[in-house]
Amino acid sequence: MSDLKPQLEEKVLRLKSLVDSRSKAYCSSINSSEEDVKRETEIDDLEEEIKRIEKELLTKK
């Protein structure tokens, strides 16, 4: 369990960084660059990982 908390914190910080780096004029996927698509995919993956780790932490208490 002690390994999960730092892992969770790292993923939350990375997620915040990615969300903050989104273009302010965030538009539809039609105008998205390859970098934008990768960012959104990583955001989705991180959100899922964070949920999984949080659930794991709750069940280990």
N, C-alpha and C positions, 0 to 999 in steps of 0.2 A: 504494500500500500504506500509506503514511503516513497517509492519510485514514481508513483502515479501523480502525486501532487506537483512535483517540478515539471513533469511531462505536460500536465494540464496547463500550468501557468505559461509554459513555453508556447503551447498551441494557441492559447487565448491571446497572447501578445502578438503572435504571428498573424492571427486572424484580424486583430485590430489594425495592424500595419497594412494588411492587404485591403481592408475595407476603407481605411483612410487614403490609400493610394488610388482609389477609383477616381476616374475623371468626374469633375463636378457636373459636367454635362452628360451624365450617364444616359445613354440612349438605347434603343432597341439593338438586338443582336445583329441586325443587318449591317450596322455601321461599326461593329466591334472588330478590333484588330486581333491578330493571333494572340498577342500578349494579353489583351482583355479577356479573351476566352479562357486562356490558361489561368489567369487570376481568379476568374469566377469559378472555375473547376476546383482550384485549390481551396477557395473559400468554402465551397460546398463540402469538400472532403474534410476540411478542418472542423466544420460545424458538426459533421457526423462523428468524427473522432472525439471531439469534446463531449458530445452527448454520451458516447460509449464510456469514456473515462469517468465522467460524473456518475453514471449509473453504477459502474464498477466500484467507485469510492463509496457510494451509498450502501451497496450490498455488503461491503466489507466492514462496515461500522458495527 
